[in-house]
Amino acid sequence: MGTLVYGSGNLRVEFDDRVLAHLQAVVGVKVRRNERFFLSWFDTRAVGDGRSAVWIAPEIPLAFRFTTTAQHRLNRPWVEAMILAAGSSAGLVLTQEPDTGEPVVSEDNSVKRTERS
């Protein structure tokens, strides 16, 4: 599980490395265009089994930390769908990777949220 570190590091969210790689590609495209959007995901039961969201903007620091050195082959249709979703009024809600005939590393995009004080 990799980690998305948001803002000053008070919010750290764990994602499967494959999901995180796709998310990094999407955020990179949107931030280069100076676009802002909400990113939301479904939480695990350990943190309330709800949904969380953060505001993604060029002025907010983000770090993507992967647990492996593997370069994940990106699923282009998924990246494109995520970019389109990020531009909607609902923002980007992480969903399952579309069926590509390739195995999906994670069957659930729920994440563990850890907040540091």
N, C-alpha and C positions, 0 to 999 in steps of 0.2 A: 504494500500500500504506500503510495506516494502521498505527499502533503502539499496542499495549497496554503501558503502563508499569506494572510490578508492584512493590509495596512501595516501598522507598527509591530505586528506579530502577536497581537492579543488573540487573534482568531486563527486557528490552524485546523484545516479540514482534510481528513484522509480520504483519498480516492484510489481506486485501482490504478496502477501505473498506465495502463492502456487508456482509460478514461481521462486521466490527467494529461496525457500526451495530446489527445484530441482537444481537450479544453484549452491547453496552451496554444495550439494552432489557431483556434477561434478567437481567443482573447488577443493574440498577437495581431490578427487581421483587423479586429475592431479598434484596438487602441492605436494602431498605425493610422487609421482613418480618423482619429480623434473622436470616436463614437463612444457613447456611454450606454450602459444597459444593466438590467438586473440579471443576476445569475442565481437560480434557485435549484434546490435538490431536496430529496426526501431523506429525512434522518432515520437512523436506526432506532430501535427500541431503547437502546442504552442512553440516548440523549433526548428521548421524549416521543419518538415515532411520529414526528410532525414533519414540517417542511421549513427550511431555512432559506434565506436570500441575502445576498450582498450586492451592493452597488459597485459596478466595475467602471472605472474611469481612468484616463491617463494619469491623473495626478495622485492616484491612490497606489502605493507600492504593492506589488504582488511578487511572490516567489513560488516557483514550482520545484519541488524537491522529489526526486524519483528514488525508489529503493533499489533499482537495478540500473545498470549501464546500458541495457538493451535499448535500441532505437525501435520503437513500434512503428510498423507500417500503418500509415493512416488510411482510414476508410473515407475516401473523398466524398461520397454521397452523404455520409454522416456529418462530416465537417461542413459541407454546404448547407445541410438542413439546420445545423446548429447556428450558423451565421445568419440565416434567414430568421430563425426563431428569436435570436438576440435582438433583431431589429423590430420585433413586434411589441405591442403594448404590454404583453405579459412578460417579455424578456425571455431569456434562455432558461428553460426548465430542463434539466438533464433527464434524458430518457434512455431506454435500452438502445444499444447499437442495432441498426437495421440488419436484417439477415443478409449476409454476404457469402454464405457458404463456408465461412471461416469460423473456427471456434472463438467464442467470446470468453475472455479471461475471467470476467466477473458476471455473474447472473443477476446482480443487483447493484444499482447505482446509489443505494443508500450509503451514507457516509457516517463516520464518527466525527463529531465536532468536539474539539477540546479548546476551552477558553482558558487562557492564562491570566492570572491577576497581576 
